[in-house]
């Protein structure tokens, strides 16, 4: 089963782990749980859109390396 996280578009890690999940101040402003690990890409994408509406840097959904 895959896990997904949201990262800032400017900080995409080469080997993403759960520790890379976005936890910055925009999460609180956008109403997104900081550092969340998602079971589905779709759920993560919904929250990435919320984050991007508050921070023009942008956010990307990436699969976590197991």
C-alpha positions, 0 to 999 in steps of 0.5 A, a space after each residue: 500500500 502506498 503512502 503520500 505526502 505533500 512537499 513544497 514545490 521548491 523542496 522536492 526530496 530525491 527520496 521522500 520519507 514521511 519526515 519530509 511531509 510539509 509542516 510549515 505555517 501555511 498548513 495552519 493557515 489553510 486548515 491542513 494537518 501539518 506533517 500528514 501522511 495520506 493513504 490516497 493521492 487524491 486526498 493529498 492532492 485536495 490538501 495541496 490545492 488548499 495550501 497552494 491557494 495560500 502560498 504561491 510557491 506551490 505544493 506537490 504530492 509525492 509517494 513516500 519511499 518505503 
